[in-house]
Amino acid sequence: MKKKIAFFVAFICTSVVAYGQVDAKVKNLLDEVSAKYDAYHTIQSDFSFSVQQAQGGSHVDKGTLFLNKPKNQFRIELSEQDIISDGRSTWSVLKEDQEVQVSESDNNTESIGPNNLFTFYKKGFEYKSTKDEAQNKGVLRVVELTPTDTRTNYAKIKLRINPNKHIHDVIVFDKSGARYTYTINTLYVNHQIPAAKFIFKAADYPSYEIVDLR
């Protein structure tokens, strides 16, 4: 379980360092998607993710993501872990271990993080359009992304985009043969999220050990 959750966190903190080759039609589509997300100051999203291991094992979980983009603040709530950032420090709450790890926030725009999770594909990938796929809410446009940095732990990413030019899901194909699918179930944008959402409160975790790694 910890490994699966750790991969989710590692994926959203992966470094990207170069521009890839670009298909003009695909780039135009992704630019439209990016323009939508760039216009959102706050985002609240319920998501689900599934893991299919190469050996046949599987796991399904769900969570909620809160973003305050202007202040680089976010909160991710999972069944076994919460991740809270006030823009300066990040608290990773490991519920099973009853431990909180505190680190400095990484606001580097060259990394994939919660604040650019919906637009990470702008750099570091070669794009390729593949066949559209039918879905109960309409036809999904499909884009395959291959990282230009061969040091990444994933071989390719499949991005599916709904008719509203929002991301429907992201499928990550790991080099180990595992497959990780992140599906955006709901999306609420530009509404007020209470400031307290992005503040870690030790009183909420009274029996937890706090490990400060800053």
Buried (B, 14 or more C-beta within 10 A) or exposed (E): EEEBBEBBEEBBBBEBEEEBEEBEEBBEBBEEBBEBBEEBBBBBBBBBBBBBBEEEEEBEBBBBBBBBBEBBBBBBBBEBBBBBBBBEBBBBBBBEEEBBBBBEBEEEEEBBBBBBBBBBBBBBBBBBEEEEEEEEEEEBBBBBBBBBEEEBBBBBBBBBBBEEBBBBBBBBBBEEEBBBBBBBEEBEBEEEBEEEBBEBEEEEBEEBEEEEEE
